[in-house]
């Protein structure tokens, strides 16, 4: 239970709403993973609840919930079904970042808020096969050309999570005439836009992270909504915490299953359940140690980010959260499987899905090596400044 971190009535309301749908969401999630199909009904139910619009600010008609709220709800949802949580998490994070940072002109924000409040879903389409992770700064192969007063886009994006239900694809493209990367808001019904169903993986099988294909897609000039001054990854963005929150939820589900199993599995070689065994207790204790560490880290950083007076002091903490939580989730699921034993490998056992799903976290941004490198460089530069000041 993450009730320790529920602080407001609004948070309690949403946590209870999500838990109320636990049985149905989980049932659909199992089918989604087994058949590698998108849990569309879960997403539609979340839309009916108004969940995808919770990060729209109150000034624009939304609930104005913050990063801390998102982390709390996403951990809860991911403990029920991971693909549903990761899919809707991208929408929450993209919407939250756009409005918090005022990335678009006011009239476009007004338009977009109405769309989201009416059930529109969005995700950024950034990754490409040739460039790798966008956080590494590769120039997109997707390009946009001005023609007859409109933009014409061509290219292919990979890892477009939740592609079957997205209303808008916020797509990066190289604009030759501007010598910059821009983001275009492209509606799903735009002629020339298709989804190539390429997602065939063992982790997060239900996210439908297919390829977005753009063939002479024509969009209005106004749909060029962003021209970032800094390369991707250059600005601190607390909304990316939806990613580790998802894997934290999966780890919590694995922990709960393993503890329940330990308390109820009684082989005839023992006089009682395996939870009495020292080695099992050791594993359970190690699981909770990692879970508590990870949970307090993510919630403390989320809280600091939401406090504007503290946000300015955040440097590499967001990357650290993702690194620690993701790797802890992998370790927690591994220990849970050691408790349950070979039964954890059965297709009908949820642990085998948790094991596969948490591995996906290693490949979500930011990458572990980049987080470590940034920490090292920050430490080196800080020491240089201190040494200079002392001279």
Helices and strands as residue ranges (DSSP letters): G 3-5, H 9-20, H 22-35, H 40-49, G 51-53, G 58-60, H 67-78, H 82-100, H 106-117, E 122-125, G 134-136, E 143-147, E 150-160, E 168-175, E 180-187, E 193-196, G 205-207, E 210-220, G 221-223, E 224-226, G 238-240, H 241-264, G 274-276, H 278-306, H 308-311, H 317-340, G 341-345, H 350-359, G 360-363, H 368-390
